[in-house]
Amino acid sequence: MKKIGIISDTHGYWDNKYLKYFEPCDEIWHAGDIGTTEIADRFEDFRPFRAVCGNIDGGDLRLRYREILRFKCEDVDVLMKHIGGYPGNYDRSIQGMIYASPPQLFISGHSHILKVKYDKTLNLLHINPGAAGQSGWQKERTIVRLTIEGNKFTDCDVITLKD
């Protein structure tokens, strides 16, 4: 069993609440637009950290993290990409991969719109944790926690980061 903290679109902004809410997590996954290597370092120093680069991430972060990350967590096939769209409207840059070989969990960011949605057609769970940083038009900053046990998802918590 693994408890996962999912975050996106920090845009170089650090909030100590990340550590508070991700304290019970075994790993942290960042869906891109990290913003600075300092932010990535802080997450890496805190917990095992997986990330993809986003469209605002510069060269140092692009050398460190790939645009697309596919891996196993427990018995779940996970696919992560910053610009990914959502069920029924996947981004063209990832659509072919998703349809050819659907993951069980697809994580994206970019839109700053919190979305947890099950794709019945492809039998996958899509999570966009919204935006955790202060840059952008979102009204609320959000993150997500999720437990993965074997091939099951439980305890999906959406957390609003109040200022």
C-alpha positions in Angstrom: 0.0 0.0 0.0 1.3 3.5 -0.9 -0.1 6.8 -0.1 0.6 9.3 -2.8 0.6 13.1 -2.8 -0.2 14.6 -6.2 0.5 18.3 -7.0 0.9 20.5 -10.1 1.5 24.0 -11.2 3.5 25.3 -8.2 5.2 27.9 -10.6 8.1 28.4 -8.3 5.9 29.0 -5.2 6.6 27.1 -2.0 4.0 26.7 0.7 4.9 24.8 3.9 1.4 23.4 3.8 2.7 21.0 1.1 4.8 19.3 3.8 2.0 19.3 6.3 -0.5 17.6 4.0 2.0 15.3 2.3 3.4 14.2 5.7 1.5 10.9 5.6 2.5 10.2 2.0 5.1 7.7 0.8 5.8 9.5 -2.4 5.0 12.9 -4.1 4.2 13.2 -7.8 4.4 16.6 -9.5 2.5 17.0 -12.8 4.7 19.8 -14.1 5.2 23.6 -14.0 7.4 23.1 -11.0 9.0 26.5 -11.7 12.5 26.2 -10.1 15.0 23.6 -9.2 14.8 24.9 -5.6 11.2 23.7 -5.4 12.1 20.3 -6.8 15.0 20.0 -4.3 12.7 20.7 -1.4 10.3 18.0 -2.5 13.1 15.6 -3.2 14.6 16.2 0.3 11.2 15.5 1.9 9.9 12.3 0.2 10.6 10.1 -2.9 9.6 12.4 -5.7 8.5 11.8 -9.3 7.8 14.7 -11.7 7.4 15.7 -15.3 8.4 19.0 -16.8 5.8 21.5 -17.7 5.6 24.2 -20.3 7.1 26.9 -18.0 9.9 24.7 -16.7 13.3 25.8 -17.9 16.4 23.9 -19.1 17.6 22.7 -15.7 14.2 21.1 -14.9 14.0 19.7 -18.4 17.3 18.0 -18.0 16.1 16.5 -14.7 12.6 15.4 -15.6 11.0 14.1 -18.8 7.9 15.3 -20.5 6.2 12.0 -20.2 6.7 9.5 -17.3 5.2 6.0 -17.2 5.8 3.7 -14.3 4.3 1.1 -12.0 3.1 1.9 -8.5 2.0 -1.2 -6.7 0.1 -3.0 -9.5 -1.1 0.2 -11.2 0.2 1.4 -14.5 0.7 5.2 -14.2 1.1 7.7 -17.0 2.0 11.4 -16.2 2.2 14.4 -18.5 1.8 18.1 -17.8 -0.4 18.9 -20.8 -2.7 15.9 -21.1 -6.3 17.0 -21.3 -9.0 14.8 -19.7 -11.4 11.9 -20.5 -13.2 12.7 -23.7 -10.7 15.4 -24.6 -7.2 14.1 -24.2 -4.5 16.4 -25.7 -3.3 15.3 -29.1 0.3 15.0 -27.8 -0.7 12.1 -25.6 -3.9 10.8 -27.1 -2.3 8.1 -29.3 -0.4 6.6 -26.3 -3.4 6.6 -24.1 -5.7 4.9 -26.7 -3.0 2.4 -27.8 -2.1 1.4 -24.3 -4.4 2.9 -21.6 -2.8 3.3 -18.2 -4.9 2.7 -15.1 -4.1 6.1 -13.8 -3.4 9.2 -15.9 -2.2 12.3 -14.1 -1.9 15.7 -15.8 -1.8 19.4 -14.8 -1.6 22.6 -16.9 -5.3 23.7 -16.8 -5.2 24.7 -13.2 -8.6 23.0 -13.0 -9.0 20.3 -10.3 -10.5 17.2 -11.9 -10.9 13.6 -10.7 -12.7 11.7 -13.4 -13.1 8.1 -14.3 -12.9 7.2 -18.0 -15.3 4.3 -18.5 -14.3 3.8 -22.1 -10.6 3.2 -21.3 -11.1 2.0 -17.7 -8.7 4.6 -16.3 -8.8 7.1 -13.5 -7.7 10.7 -14.5 -6.5 13.1 -11.9 -5.6 16.7 -12.4 -4.8 18.1 -8.9 -5.4 21.7 -10.0 -2.8 24.3 -9.2 -0.9 24.6 -5.9 1.0 27.8 -6.7 -0.1 31.4 -6.7 0.3 32.1 -10.5 -2.7 31.7 -12.6 -6.4 32.4 -12.5 -7.6 29.6 -10.2 -9.7 30.7 -7.3 -8.5 28.0 -5.0 -5.1 26.2 -4.7 -5.5 22.5 -4.5 -3.6 19.2 -4.1 -4.7 15.6 -4.0 -3.8 12.5 -1.9 -4.6 9.0 -3.1 -3.9 5.5 -1.7 -2.9 2.8 -4.1 -3.2 -0.8 -2.8 -2.5 -3.5 -5.4 -4.5 -2.4 -8.3 -7.1 -0.4 -6.3 -7.5 3.3 -5.5 -8.9 4.4 -2.2 -9.0 7.4 0.1 -8.9 10.1 -2.6 -8.6 13.4 -0.7 -8.9 16.8 -2.4 -7.2 19.4 -0.2 -7.8 23.1 -0.6 -4.7 25.2 0.5 -6.1 28.2 2.3 -3.9 31.3 2.5 
